[in-house]
Amino acid sequence: MARLVQEAITGFEDKIVYTKVITRTLDGANRHKELIRQNQGLLPVPSIIINGRLAFKTIPGKEDLVAVLHTLMDKQT
């Protein structure tokens, strides 16, 4: 899934902060716990969180992810 995200954000690097959370590390486990609290429930691994909210709980198609990113950026402009 990380590769998909990296491909989907090509061209958006100046507008998107991408962080890969590795739950096997202490920092990653703590971040995952924080995201669970924010989303009020368990988060599947892997998943895609956008603006602190669960956006995809399964691996989306690249086109689907790009479409969501475009929609969110249009709302911010």
mmCIF file of the N, C-alpha and C atoms, coordinates in Angstrom:
data_MODEL
# 
_entry.id   MODEL 
# 
loop_
_atom_site.group_PDB 
_atom_site.id 
_atom_site.type_symbol 
_atom_site.label_atom_id 
_atom_site.label_alt_id 
_atom_site.label_comp_id 
_atom_site.label_asym_id 
_atom_site.label_entity_id 
_atom_site.label_seq_id 
_atom_site.pdbx_PDB_ins_code 
_atom_site.Cartn_x 
_atom_site.Cartn_y 
_atom_site.Cartn_z 
_atom_site.occupancy 
_atom_site.B_iso_or_equiv 
_atom_site.pdbx_formal_charge 
_atom_site.auth_seq_id 
_atom_site.auth_comp_id 
_atom_site.auth_asym_id 
_atom_site.auth_atom_id 
_atom_site.pdbx_PDB_model_num 
ATOM 1   N N  . MET A 1 1  ? 0.824   -1.188 0.000  1.00 0.00 ? 1  MET A N  1 
ATOM 2   C CA . MET A 1 1  ? 0.000   0.000  0.000  1.00 0.00 ? 1  MET A CA 1 
ATOM 3   C C  . MET A 1 1  ? 0.868   1.251  0.000  1.00 0.00 ? 1  MET A C  1 
ATOM 4   N N  . ALA A 1 2  ? 2.025   1.213  0.655  1.00 0.00 ? 2  ALA A N  1 
ATOM 5   C CA . ALA A 1 2  ? 2.896   2.393  0.695  1.00 0.00 ? 2  ALA A CA 1 
ATOM 6   C C  . ALA A 1 2  ? 3.305   2.802  -0.712 1.00 0.00 ? 2  ALA A C  1 
ATOM 7   N N  . ARG A 1 3  ? 3.600   1.831  -1.550 1.00 0.00 ? 3  ARG A N  1 
ATOM 8   C CA . ARG A 1 3  ? 3.989   2.139  -2.929 1.00 0.00 ? 3  ARG A CA 1 
ATOM 9   C C  . ARG A 1 3  ? 2.846   2.824  -3.666 1.00 0.00 ? 3  ARG A C  1 
ATOM 10  N N  . LEU A 1 4  ? 1.632   2.355  -3.463 1.00 0.00 ? 4  LEU A N  1 
ATOM 11  C CA . LEU A 1 4  ? 0.455   2.960  -4.090 1.00 0.00 ? 4  LEU A CA 1 
ATOM 12  C C  . LEU A 1 4  ? 0.320   4.422  -3.673 1.00 0.00 ? 4  LEU A C  1 
ATOM 13  N N  . VAL A 1 5  ? 0.465   4.693  -2.391 1.00 0.00 ? 5  VAL A N  1 
ATOM 14  C CA . VAL A 1 5  ? 0.345   6.066  -1.896 1.00 0.00 ? 5  VAL A CA 1 
ATOM 15  C C  . VAL A 1 5  ? 1.437   6.938  -2.504 1.00 0.00 ? 5  VAL A C  1 
ATOM 16  N N  . GLN A 1 6  ? 2.661   6.436  -2.533 1.00 0.00 ? 6  GLN A N  1 
ATOM 17  C CA . GLN A 1 6  ? 3.759   7.211  -3.103 1.00 0.00 ? 6  GLN A CA 1 
ATOM 18  C C  . GLN A 1 6  ? 3.501   7.540  -4.570 1.00 0.00 ? 6  GLN A C  1 
ATOM 19  N N  . GLU A 1 7  ? 2.942   6.590  -5.311 1.00 0.00 ? 7  GLU A N  1 
ATOM 20  C CA . GLU A 1 7  ? 2.612   6.842  -6.715 1.00 0.00 ? 7  GLU A CA 1 
ATOM 21  C C  . GLU A 1 7  ? 1.469   7.848  -6.831 1.00 0.00 ? 7  GLU A C  1 
ATOM 22  N N  . ALA A 1 8  ? 0.469   7.717  -5.976 1.00 0.00 ? 8  ALA A N  1 
ATOM 23  C CA . ALA A 1 8  ? -0.719  8.579  -6.061 1.00 0.00 ? 8  ALA A CA 1 
ATOM 24  C C  . ALA A 1 8  ? -0.414  10.032 -5.715 1.00 0.00 ? 8  ALA A C  1 
ATOM 25  N N  . ILE A 1 9  ? 0.555   10.269 -4.845 1.00 0.00 ? 9  ILE A N  1 
ATOM 26  C CA . ILE A 1 9  ? 0.844   11.652 -4.448 1.00 0.00 ? 9  ILE A CA 1 
ATOM 27  C C  . ILE A 1 9  ? 1.867   12.324 -5.357 1.00 0.00 ? 9  ILE A C  1 
ATOM 28  N N  . THR A 1 10 ? 2.314   11.631 -6.383 1.00 0.00 ? 10 THR A N  1 
ATOM 29  C CA . THR A 1 10 ? 3.247   12.242 -7.323 1.00 0.00 ? 10 THR A CA 1 
ATOM 30  C C  . THR A 1 10 ? 2.612   13.506 -7.897 1.00 0.00 ? 10 THR A C  1 
ATOM 31  N N  . GLY A 1 11 ? 3.324   14.601 -7.773 1.00 0.00 ? 11 GLY A N  1 
ATOM 32  C CA . GLY A 1 11 ? 2.805   15.885 -8.225 1.00 0.00 ? 11 GLY A CA 1 
ATOM 33  C C  . GLY A 1 11 ? 2.146   16.693 -7.118 1.00 0.00 ? 11 GLY A C  1 
ATOM 34  N N  . PHE A 1 12 ? 1.868   16.041 -5.987 1.00 0.00 ? 12 PHE A N  1 
ATOM 35  C CA . PHE A 1 12 ? 1.240   16.716 -4.849 1.00 0.00 ? 12 PHE A CA 1 
ATOM 36  C C  . PHE A 1 12 ? 2.220   16.907 -3.693 1.00 0.00 ? 12 PHE A C  1 
ATOM 37  N N  . GLU A 1 13 ? 3.479   16.556 -3.881 1.00 0.00 ? 13 GLU A N  1 
ATOM 38  C CA . GLU A 1 13 ? 4.427   16.527 -2.765 1.00 0.00 ? 13 GLU A CA 1 
ATOM 39  C C  . GLU A 1 13 ? 4.497   17.838 -1.990 1.00 0.00 ? 13 GLU A C  1 
ATOM 40  N N  . ASP A 1 14 ? 4.257   18.957 -2.645 1.00 0.00 ? 14 ASP A N  1 
ATOM 41  C CA . ASP A 1 14 ? 4.312   20.241 -1.942 1.00 0.00 ? 14 ASP A CA 1 
ATOM 42  C C  . ASP A 1 14 ? 3.048   20.517 -1.126 1.00 0.00 ? 14 ASP A C  1 
ATOM 43  N N  . LYS A 1 15 ? 2.009   19.679 -1.305 1.00 0.00 ? 15 LYS A N  1 
ATOM 44  C CA . LYS A 1 15 ? 0.735   19.902 -0.621 1.00 0.00 ? 15 LYS A CA 1 
ATOM 45  C C  . LYS A 1 15 ? 0.358   18.788 0.345  1.00 0.00 ? 15 LYS A C  1 
ATOM 46  N N  . ILE A 1 16 ? 1.041   17.659 0.249  1.00 0.00 ? 16 ILE A N  1 
ATOM 47  C CA . ILE A 1 16 ? 0.678   16.485 1.046  1.00 0.00 ? 16 ILE A CA 1 
ATOM 48  C C  . ILE A 1 16 ? 1.864   16.047 1.892  1.00 0.00 ? 16 ILE A C  1 
ATOM 49  N N  . VAL A 1 17 ? 1.592   15.771 3.154  1.00 0.00 ? 17 VAL A N  1 
ATOM 50  C CA . VAL A 1 17 ? 2.591   15.184 4.039  1.00 0.00 ? 17 VAL A CA 1 
ATOM 51  C C  . VAL A 1 17 ? 2.230   13.710 4.178  1.00 0.00 ? 17 VAL A C  1 
ATOM 52  N N  . TYR A 1 18 ? 3.115   12.848 3.724  1.00 0.00 ? 18 TYR A N  1 
ATOM 53  C CA . TYR A 1 18 ? 2.894   11.403 3.772  1.00 0.00 ? 18 TYR A CA 1 
ATOM 54  C C  . TYR A 1 18 ? 3.752   10.821 4.885  1.00 0.00 ? 18 TYR A C  1 
ATOM 55  N N  . THR A 1 19 ? 3.120   10.087 5.781  1.00 0.00 ? 19 THR A N  1 
ATOM 56  C CA . THR A 1 19 ? 3.839   9.433  6.866  1.00 0.00 ? 19 THR A CA 1 
ATOM 57  C C  . THR A 1 19 ? 3.439   7.973  6.906  1.00 0.00 ? 19 THR A C  1 
ATOM 58  N N  . LYS A 1 20 ? 4.412   7.110  6.780  1.00 0.00 ? 20 LYS A N  1 
ATOM 59  C CA . LYS A 1 20 ? 4.170   5.675  6.891  1.00 0.00 ? 20 LYS A CA 1 
ATOM 60  C C  . LYS A 1 20 ? 4.342   5.295  8.359  1.00 0.00 ? 20 LYS A C  1 
ATOM 61  N N  . VAL A 1 21 ? 3.322   4.683  8.940  1.00 0.00 ? 21 VAL A N  1 
ATOM 62  C CA . VAL A 1 21 ? 3.364   4.279  10.344 1.00 0.00 ? 21 VAL A CA 1 
ATOM 63  C C  . VAL A 1 21 ? 3.652   2.785  10.397 1.00 0.00 ? 21 VAL A C  1 
ATOM 64  N N  . ILE A 1 22 ? 4.775   2.443  10.993 1.00 0.00 ? 22 ILE A N  1 
ATOM 65  C CA . ILE A 1 22 ? 5.164   1.038  11.130 1.00 0.00 ? 22 ILE A CA 1 
ATOM 66  C C  . ILE A 1 22 ? 4.826   0.620  12.557 1.00 0.00 ? 22 ILE A C  1 
ATOM 67  N N  . THR A 1 23 ? 3.799   -0.201 12.694 1.00 0.00 ? 23 THR A N  1 
ATOM 68  C CA . THR A 1 23 ? 3.268   -0.525 14.022 1.00 0.00 ? 23 THR A CA 1 
ATOM 69  C C  . THR A 1 23 ? 4.186   -1.433 14.833 1.00 0.00 ? 23 THR A C  1 
ATOM 70  N N  . ARG A 1 24 ? 5.217   -1.997 14.219 1.00 0.00 ? 24 ARG A N  1 
ATOM 71  C CA . ARG A 1 24 ? 6.157   -2.851 14.956 1.00 0.00 ? 24 ARG A CA 1 
ATOM 72  C C  . ARG A 1 24 ? 7.180   -2.045 15.744 1.00 0.00 ? 24 ARG A C  1 
ATOM 73  N N  . THR A 1 25 ? 7.200   -0.724 15.542 1.00 0.00 ? 25 THR A N  1 
ATOM 74  C CA . THR A 1 25 ? 8.112   0.125  16.312 1.00 0.00 ? 25 THR A CA 1 
ATOM 75  C C  . THR A 1 25 ? 7.324   0.802  17.432 1.00 0.00 ? 25 THR A C  1 
ATOM 76  N N  . LEU A 1 26 ? 8.020   1.236  18.459 1.00 0.00 ? 26 LEU A N  1 
ATOM 77  C CA . LEU A 1 26 ? 7.344   1.898  19.578 1.00 0.00 ? 26 LEU A CA 1 
ATOM 78  C C  . LEU A 1 26 ? 6.650   3.175  19.116 1.00 0.00 ? 26 LEU A C  1 
ATOM 79  N N  . ASP A 1 27 ? 7.350   4.000  18.345 1.00 0.00 ? 27 ASP A N  1 
ATOM 80  C CA . ASP A 1 27 ? 6.733   5.235  17.840 1.00 0.00 ? 27 ASP A CA 1 
ATOM 81  C C  . ASP A 1 27 ? 5.524   4.931  16.964 1.00 0.00 ? 27 ASP A C  1 
ATOM 82  N N  . GLY A 1 28 ? 5.662   3.924  16.101 1.00 0.00 ? 28 GLY A N  1 
ATOM 83  C CA . GLY A 1 28 ? 4.554   3.553  15.222 1.00 0.00 ? 28 GLY A CA 1 
ATOM 84  C C  . GLY A 1 28 ? 3.365   3.011  15.992 1.00 0.00 ? 28 GLY A C  1 
ATOM 85  N N  . ALA A 1 29 ? 3.641   2.189  17.001 1.00 0.00 ? 29 ALA A N  1 
ATOM 86  C CA . ALA A 1 29 ? 2.559   1.642  17.826 1.00 0.00 ? 29 ALA A CA 1 
ATOM 87  C C  . ALA A 1 29 ? 1.838   2.758  18.574 1.00 0.00 ? 29 ALA A C  1 
ATOM 88  N N  . ASN A 1 30 ? 2.590   3.720  19.081 1.00 0.00 ? 30 ASN A N  1 
ATOM 89  C CA . ASN A 1 30 ? 1.970   4.853  19.775 1.00 0.00 ? 30 ASN A CA 1 
ATOM 90  C C  . ASN A 1 30 ? 1.139   5.698  18.820 1.00 0.00 ? 30 ASN A C  1 
ATOM 91  N N  . ARG A 1 31 ? 1.646   5.932  17.626 1.00 0.00 ? 31 ARG A N  1 
ATOM 92  C CA . ARG A 1 31 ? 0.889   6.713  16.634 1.00 0.00 ? 31 ARG A CA 1 
ATOM 93  C C  . ARG A 1 31 ? -0.381  5.964  16.246 1.00 0.00 ? 31 ARG A C  1 
ATOM 94  N N  . HIS A 1 32 ? -0.288  4.651  16.060 1.00 0.00 ? 32 HIS A N  1 
ATOM 95  C CA . HIS A 1 32 ? -1.457  3.843  15.715 1.00 0.00 ? 32 HIS A CA 1 
ATOM 96  C C  . HIS A 1 32 ? -2.505  3.938  16.820 1.00 0.00 ? 32 HIS A C  1 
ATOM 97  N N  . LYS A 1 33 ? -2.059  3.866  18.063 1.00 0.00 ? 33 LYS A N  1 
ATOM 98  C CA . LYS A 1 33 ? -2.975  3.986  19.199 1.00 0.00 ? 33 LYS A CA 1 
ATOM 99  C C  . LYS A 1 33 ? -3.670  5.353  19.192 1.00 0.00 ? 33 LYS A C  1 
ATOM 100 N N  . GLU A 1 34 ? -2.913  6.402  18.887 1.00 0.00 ? 34 GLU A N  1 
ATOM 101 C CA . GLU A 1 34 ? -3.479  7.751  18.803 1.00 0.00 ? 34 GLU A CA 1 
ATOM 102 C C  . GLU A 1 34 ? -4.527  7.839  17.686 1.00 0.00 ? 34 GLU A C  1 
ATOM 103 N N  . LEU A 1 35 ? -4.231  7.236  16.547 1.00 0.00 ? 35 LEU A N  1 
ATOM 104 C CA . LEU A 1 35 ? -5.186  7.243  15.432 1.00 0.00 ? 35 LEU A CA 1 
ATOM 105 C C  . LEU A 1 35 ? -6.447  6.449  15.774 1.00 0.00 ? 35 LEU A C  1 
ATOM 106 N N  . ILE A 1 36 ? -6.284  5.356  16.525 1.00 0.00 ? 36 ILE A N  1 
ATOM 107 C CA . ILE A 1 36 ? -7.445  4.578  16.971 1.00 0.00 ? 36 ILE A CA 1 
ATOM 108 C C  . ILE A 1 36 ? -8.346  5.453  17.841 1.00 0.00 ? 36 ILE A C  1 
ATOM 109 N N  . ARG A 1 37 ? -7.746  6.204  18.759 1.00 0.00 ? 37 ARG A N  1 
ATOM 110 C CA . ARG A 1 37 ? -8.526  7.105  19.609 1.00 0.00 ? 37 ARG A CA 1 
ATOM 111 C C  . ARG A 1 37 ? -9.262  8.150  18.773 1.00 0.00 ? 37 ARG A C  1 
ATOM 112 N N  . GLN A 1 38 ? -8.565  8.738  17.812 1.00 0.00 ? 38 GLN A N  1 
ATOM 113 C CA . GLN A 1 38 ? -9.177  9.763  16.961 1.00 0.00 ? 38 GLN A CA 1 
ATOM 114 C C  . GLN A 1 38 ? -10.345 9.211  16.154 1.00 0.00 ? 38 GLN A C  1 
ATOM 115 N N  . ASN A 1 39 ? -10.242 7.943  15.749 1.00 0.00 ? 39 ASN A N  1 
ATOM 116 C CA . ASN A 1 39 ? -11.273 7.338  14.911 1.00 0.00 ? 39 ASN A CA 1 
ATOM 117 C C  . ASN A 1 39 ? -12.262 6.499  15.702 1.00 0.00 ? 39 ASN A C  1 
ATOM 118 N N  . GLN A 1 40 ? -12.130 6.516  17.018 1.00 0.00 ? 40 GLN A N  1 
ATOM 119 C CA . GLN A 1 40 ? -13.062 5.855  17.929 1.00 0.00 ? 40 GLN A CA 1 
ATOM 120 C C  . GLN A 1 40 ? -13.257 4.373  17.632 1.00 0.00 ? 40 GLN A C  1 
ATOM 121 N N  . GLY A 1 41 ? -12.176 3.696  17.325 1.00 0.00 ? 41 GLY A N  1 
ATOM 122 C CA . GLY A 1 41 ? -12.269 2.263  17.103 1.00 0.00 ? 41 GLY A CA 1 
ATOM 123 C C  . GLY A 1 41 ? -11.025 1.723  16.433 1.00 0.00 ? 41 GLY A C  1 
ATOM 124 N N  . LEU A 1 42 ? -10.955 0.417  16.344 1.00 0.00 ? 42 LEU A N  1 
ATOM 125 C CA . LEU A 1 42 ? -9.804  -0.234 15.744 1.00 0.00 ? 42 LEU A CA 1 
ATOM 126 C C  . LEU A 1 42 ? -9.641  0.156  14.285 1.00 0.00 ? 42 LEU A C  1 
ATOM 127 N N  . LEU A 1 43 ? -8.392  0.260  13.871 1.00 0.00 ? 43 LEU A N  1 
ATOM 128 C CA . LEU A 1 43 ? -8.076  0.544  12.478 1.00 0.00 ? 43 LEU A CA 1 
ATOM 129 C C  . LEU A 1 43 ? -7.416  -0.684 11.876 1.00 0.00 ? 43 LEU A C  1 
ATOM 130 N N  . PRO A 1 44 ? -7.850  -1.084 10.696 1.00 0.00 ? 44 PRO A N  1 
ATOM 131 C CA . PRO A 1 44 ? -7.207  -2.225 10.057 1.00 0.00 ? 44 PRO A CA 1 
ATOM 132 C C  . PRO A 1 44 ? -5.793  -1.856 9.617  1.00 0.00 ? 44 PRO A C  1 
ATOM 133 N N  . VAL A 1 45 ? -4.956  -2.858 9.538  1.00 0.00 ? 45 VAL A N  1 
ATOM 134 C CA . VAL A 1 45 ? -3.602  -2.675 9.016  1.00 0.00 ? 45 VAL A CA 1 
ATOM 135 C C  . VAL A 1 45 ? -3.503  -3.545 7.777  1.00 0.00 ? 45 VAL A C  1 
ATOM 136 N N  . PRO A 1 46 ? -3.238  -2.980 6.614  1.00 0.00 ? 46 PRO A N  1 
ATOM 137 C CA . PRO A 1 46 ? -2.958  -1.572 6.347  1.00 0.00 ? 46 PRO A CA 1 
ATOM 138 C C  . PRO A 1 46 ? -4.250  -0.777 6.178  1.00 0.00 ? 46 PRO A C  1 
ATOM 139 N N  . SER A 1 47 ? -4.131  0.511  6.327  1.00 0.00 ? 47 SER A N  1 
ATOM 140 C CA . SER A 1 47 ? -5.243  1.425  6.057  1.00 0.00 ? 47 SER A CA 1 
ATOM 141 C C  . SER A 1 47 ? -4.655  2.768  5.657  1.00 0.00 ? 47 SER A C  1 
ATOM 142 N N  . ILE A 1 48 ? -5.490  3.614  5.084  1.00 0.00 ? 48 ILE A N  1 
ATOM 143 C CA . ILE A 1 48 ? -5.059  4.952  4.699  1.00 0.00 ? 48 ILE A CA 1 
ATOM 144 C C  . ILE A 1 48 ? -5.874  5.953  5.508  1.00 0.00 ? 48 ILE A C  1 
ATOM 145 N N  . ILE A 1 49 ? -5.153  6.797  6.219  1.00 0.00 ? 49 ILE A N  1 
ATOM 146 C CA . ILE A 1 49 ? -5.754  7.847  7.033  1.00 0.00 ? 49 ILE A CA 1 
ATOM 147 C C  . ILE A 1 49 ? -5.479  9.170  6.329  1.00 0.00 ? 49 ILE A C  1 
ATOM 148 N N  . ILE A 1 50 ? -6.510  9.961  6.110  1.00 0.00 ? 50 ILE A N  1 
ATOM 149 C CA . ILE A 1 50 ? -6.347  11.276 5.491  1.00 0.00 ? 50 ILE A CA 1 
ATOM 150 C C  . ILE A 1 50 ? -6.947  12.306 6.439  1.00 0.00 ? 50 ILE A C  1 
ATOM 151 N N  . ASN A 1 51 ? -6.144  13.296 6.776  1.00 0.00 ? 51 ASN A N  1 
ATOM 152 C CA . ASN A 1 51 ? -6.563  14.346 7.720  1.00 0.00 ? 51 ASN A CA 1 
ATOM 153 C C  . ASN A 1 51 ? -7.069  13.756 9.036  1.00 0.00 ? 51 ASN A C  1 
ATOM 154 N N  . GLY A 1 52 ? -6.402  12.697 9.490  1.00 0.00 ? 52 GLY A N  1 
ATOM 155 C CA . GLY A 1 52 ? -6.742  12.094 10.772 1.00 0.00 ? 52 GLY A CA 1 
ATOM 156 C C  . GLY A 1 52 ? -7.924  11.148 10.763 1.00 0.00 ? 52 GLY A C  1 
ATOM 157 N N  . ARG A 1 53 ? -8.556  10.954 9.616  1.00 0.00 ? 53 ARG A N  1 
ATOM 158 C CA . ARG A 1 53 ? -9.749  10.097 9.520  1.00 0.00 ? 53 ARG A CA 1 
ATOM 159 C C  . ARG A 1 53 ? -9.479  8.918  8.591  1.00 0.00 ? 53 ARG A C  1 
ATOM 160 N N  . LEU A 1 54 ? -10.081 7.778  8.927  1.00 0.00 ? 54 LEU A N  1 
ATOM 161 C CA . LEU A 1 54 ? -9.949  6.593  8.092  1.00 0.00 ? 54 LEU A CA 1 
ATOM 162 C C  . LEU A 1 54 ? -10.573 6.860  6.732  1.00 0.00 ? 54 LEU A C  1 
ATOM 163 N N  . ALA A 1 55 ? -9.758  6.779  5.692  1.00 0.00 ? 55 ALA A N  1 
ATOM 164 C CA . ALA A 1 55 ? -10.249 7.009  4.334  1.00 0.00 ? 55 ALA A CA 1 
ATOM 165 C C  . ALA A 1 55 ? -10.422 5.695  3.578  1.00 0.00 ? 55 ALA A C  1 
ATOM 166 N N  . PHE A 1 56 ? -9.504  4.759  3.782  1.00 0.00 ? 56 PHE A N  1 
ATOM 167 C CA . PHE A 1 56 ? -9.564  3.459  3.115  1.00 0.00 ? 56 PHE A CA 1 
ATOM 168 C C  . PHE A 1 56 ? -9.136  2.385  4.096  1.00 0.00 ? 56 PHE A C  1 
ATOM 169 N N  . LYS A 1 57 ? -9.974  1.357  4.268  1.00 0.00 ? 57 LYS A N  1 
ATOM 170 C CA . LYS A 1 57 ? -9.604  0.245  5.142  1.00 0.00 ? 57 LYS A CA 1 
ATOM 171 C C  . LYS A 1 57 ? -9.127  -0.962 4.349  1.00 0.00 ? 57 LYS A C  1 
ATOM 172 N N  . THR A 1 58 ? -9.170  -0.844 3.043  1.00 0.00 ? 58 THR A N  1 
ATOM 173 C CA . THR A 1 58 ? -8.581  -1.835 2.153  1.00 0.00 ? 58 THR A CA 1 
ATOM 174 C C  . THR A 1 58 ? -7.752  -1.075 1.127  1.00 0.00 ? 58 THR A C  1 
ATOM 175 N N  . ILE A 1 59 ? -6.957  -1.790 0.375  1.00 0.00 ? 59 ILE A N  1 
ATOM 176 C CA . ILE A 1 59 ? -6.107  -1.136 -0.617 1.00 0.00 ? 59 ILE A CA 1 
ATOM 177 C C  . ILE A 1 59 ? -6.977  -0.655 -1.771 1.00 0.00 ? 59 ILE A C  1 
ATOM 178 N N  . PRO A 1 60 ? -7.026  0.659  -1.981 1.00 0.00 ? 60 PRO A N  1 
ATOM 179 C CA . PRO A 1 60 ? -7.855  1.193  -3.067 1.00 0.00 ? 60 PRO A CA 1 
ATOM 180 C C  . PRO A 1 60 ? -7.110  1.136  -4.393 1.00 0.00 ? 60 PRO A C  1 
ATOM 181 N N  . GLY A 1 61 ? -7.844  1.349  -5.460 1.00 0.00 ? 61 GLY A N  1 
ATOM 182 C CA . GLY A 1 61 ? -7.202  1.535  -6.747 1.00 0.00 ? 61 GLY A CA 1 
ATOM 183 C C  . GLY A 1 61 ? -6.523  2.896  -6.753 1.00 0.00 ? 61 GLY A C  1 
ATOM 184 N N  . LYS A 1 62 ? -5.467  3.019  -7.532 1.00 0.00 ? 62 LYS A N  1 
ATOM 185 C CA . LYS A 1 62 ? -4.746  4.292  -7.590 1.00 0.00 ? 62 LYS A CA 1 
ATOM 186 C C  . LYS A 1 62 ? -5.681  5.419  -8.011 1.00 0.00 ? 62 LYS A C  1 
ATOM 187 N N  . GLU A 1 63 ? -6.555  5.146  -8.977 1.00 0.00 ? 63 GLU A N  1 
ATOM 188 C CA . GLU A 1 63 ? -7.478  6.171  -9.463 1.00 0.00 ? 63 GLU A CA 1 
ATOM 189 C C  . GLU A 1 63 ? -8.416  6.638  -8.359 1.00 0.00 ? 63 GLU A C  1 
ATOM 190 N N  . ASP A 1 64 ? -8.873  5.704  -7.522 1.00 0.00 ? 64 ASP A N  1 
ATOM 191 C CA . ASP A 1 64 ? -9.769  6.059  -6.408 1.00 0.00 ? 64 ASP A CA 1 
ATOM 192 C C  . ASP A 1 64 ? -9.061  6.963  -5.404 1.00 0.00 ? 64 ASP A C  1 
ATOM 193 N N  . LEU A 1 65 ? -7.828  6.622  -5.079 1.00 0.00 ? 65 LEU A N  1 
ATOM 194 C CA . LEU A 1 65 ? -7.071  7.432  -4.128 1.00 0.00 ? 65 LEU A CA 1 
ATOM 195 C C  . LEU A 1 65 ? -6.788  8.821  -4.699 1.00 0.00 ? 65 LEU A C  1 
ATOM 196 N N  . VAL A 1 66 ? -6.378  8.883  -5.947 1.00 0.00 ? 66 VAL A N  1 
ATOM 197 C CA . VAL A 1 66 ? -6.102  10.175 -6.584 1.00 0.00 ? 66 VAL A CA 1 
ATOM 198 C C  . VAL A 1 66 ? -7.368  11.025 -6.622 1.00 0.00 ? 66 VAL A C  1 
ATOM 199 N N  . ALA A 1 67 ? -8.510  10.405 -6.906 1.00 0.00 ? 67 ALA A N  1 
ATOM 200 C CA . ALA A 1 67 ? -9.777  11.149 -6.953 1.00 0.00 ? 67 ALA A CA 1 
ATOM 201 C C  . ALA A 1 67 ? -10.108 11.755 -5.588 1.00 0.00 ? 67 ALA A C  1 
ATOM 202 N N  . VAL A 1 68 ? -9.909  10.991 -4.520 1.00 0.00 ? 68 VAL A N  1 
ATOM 203 C CA . VAL A 1 68 ? -10.168 11.504 -3.172 1.00 0.00 ? 68 VAL A CA 1 
ATOM 204 C C  . VAL A 1 68 ? -9.222  12.662 -2.861 1.00 0.00 ? 68 VAL A C  1 
ATOM 205 N N  . LEU A 1 69 ? -7.964  12.514 -3.220 1.00 0.00 ? 69 LEU A N  1 
ATOM 206 C CA . LEU A 1 69 ? -6.994  13.588 -2.969 1.00 0.00 ? 69 LEU A CA 1 
ATOM 207 C C  . LEU A 1 69 ? -7.369  14.858 -3.721 1.00 0.00 ? 69 LEU A C  1 
ATOM 208 N N  . HIS A 1 70 ? -7.768  14.706 -4.983 1.00 0.00 ? 70 HIS A N  1 
ATOM 209 C CA . HIS A 1 70 ? -8.196  15.876 -5.764 1.00 0.00 ? 70 HIS A CA 1 
ATOM 210 C C  . HIS A 1 70 ? -9.409  16.547 -5.119 1.00 0.00 ? 70 HIS A C  1 
ATOM 211 N N  . THR A 1 71 ? -10.376 15.754 -4.683 1.00 0.00 ? 71 THR A N  1 
ATOM 212 C CA . THR A 1 71 ? -11.580 16.298 -4.051 1.00 0.00 ? 71 THR A CA 1 
ATOM 213 C C  . THR A 1 71 ? -11.223 17.082 -2.792 1.00 0.00 ? 71 THR A C  1 
ATOM 214 N N  . LEU A 1 72 ? -10.367 16.513 -1.967 1.00 0.00 ? 72 LEU A N  1 
ATOM 215 C CA . LEU A 1 72 ? -9.971  17.192 -0.731 1.00 0.00 ? 72 LEU A CA 1 
ATOM 216 C C  . LEU A 1 72 ? -9.200  18.474 -1.014 1.00 0.00 ? 72 LEU A C  1 
ATOM 217 N N  . MET A 1 73 ? -8.357  18.460 -2.011 1.00 0.00 ? 73 MET A N  1 
ATOM 218 C CA . MET A 1 73 ? -7.590  19.669 -2.335 1.00 0.00 ? 73 MET A CA 1 
ATOM 219 C C  . MET A 1 73 ? -8.471  20.746 -2.938 1.00 0.00 ? 73 MET A C  1 
ATOM 220 N N  . ASP A 1 74 ? -9.473  20.331 -3.706 1.00 0.00 ? 74 ASP A N  1 
ATOM 221 C CA . ASP A 1 74 ? -10.411 21.309 -4.261 1.00 0.00 ? 74 ASP A CA 1 
ATOM 222 C C  . ASP A 1 74 ? -11.183 22.009 -3.147 1.00 0.00 ? 74 ASP A C  1 
ATOM 223 N N  . LYS A 1 75 ? -11.521 21.270 -2.078 1.00 0.00 ? 75 LYS A N  1 
ATOM 224 C CA . LYS A 1 75 ? -12.249 21.850 -0.946 1.00 0.00 ? 75 LYS A CA 1 
ATOM 225 C C  . LYS A 1 75 ? -11.385 22.840 -0.173 1.00 0.00 ? 75 LYS A C  1 
ATOM 226 N N  . GLN A 1 76 ? -10.073 22.652 -0.207 1.00 0.00 ? 76 GLN A N  1 
ATOM 227 C CA . GLN A 1 76 ? -9.169  23.513 0.552  1.00 0.00 ? 76 GLN A CA 1 
ATOM 228 C C  . GLN A 1 76 ? -8.787  24.777 -0.202 1.00 0.00 ? 76 GLN A C  1 
ATOM 229 N N  . THR A 1 77 ? -9.104  24.852 -1.483 1.00 0.00 ? 77 THR A N  1 
ATOM 230 C CA . THR A 1 77 ? -8.736  26.053 -2.252 1.00 0.00 ? 77 THR A CA 1 
ATOM 231 C C  . THR A 1 77 ? -9.904  26.984 -2.410 1.00 0.00 ? 77 THR A C  1 
# 
